[in-house]
Amino acid sequence: MTVLETPRLRLVPLAERHIAAYQAFLASPRAAARGWASMPHEAWRGFAAMMGHGLLRGFAPFVMEARDDGRTVGLCGPWWPDGQKEREIKWNIWPAADEGKGYAHEAAKAALAHIFGTLGWETAVSYIAQDNDRSAALARRLGAVQDGTWTTPRGTEVRVFRHPRVAG
């Protein structure tokens, strides 16, 4: 089981111990603002689907854990569910207190090295909602450039940010 290390984070496989933090995030006003609000049982099912993605695709996003105290910080990593046009690197920070501290940037750099190195991807995108300027700024900070838009199977138009290939 792959674990990625950064100066402040451990990126670990999804595990049952992370579900409560995911449920809390999806019950938060921040998740509601993104249109992601879920009841606890819905969040549990969504988390289980991400774990199943790993079995079906051979890769899945990692959970970010703080190295100093082990708390769950968020999610970052490779993602390509059925119906999605291209392979993606996704990220989100779960506790509001951990936003704006550079954790997503730190995790995404490690995840991109894994994606292009270990997984051997030739390209990766991030699908970012039109109004999510913070996430778009992070994509740009990682070197990604906007490469048009894509309309999801649910009919939502998102910006496509294409990441430069990095050494793994």
Sequence and secondary structure as in RCSB ss.txt:
>XXXX:A:sequence
MTVLETPRLRLVPLAERHIAAYQAFLASPRAAARGWASMPHEAWRGFAAMMGHGLLRGFAPFVMEARDDGRTVGL
CGPWWPDGQKEREIKWNIWPAADEGKGYAHEAAKAALAHIFGTLGWETAVSYIAQDNDRSAALARRLGAVQDGTW
TTPRGTEVRVFRHPRVAG
>XXXX:A:secstr
   EE SSEEEEE  GGGHHHHHHHHTSHHHHHHT    HHHHHHHHHHHHHHHHHHS   EEEEETTT  EEEE
EEEE  TT SS EEEEEE SGGGTTSSHHHHHHHHHHHHHHTTS  S EEEEEETT HHHHHHHHHTT EEEEEE
E TTS EEEEEEE     
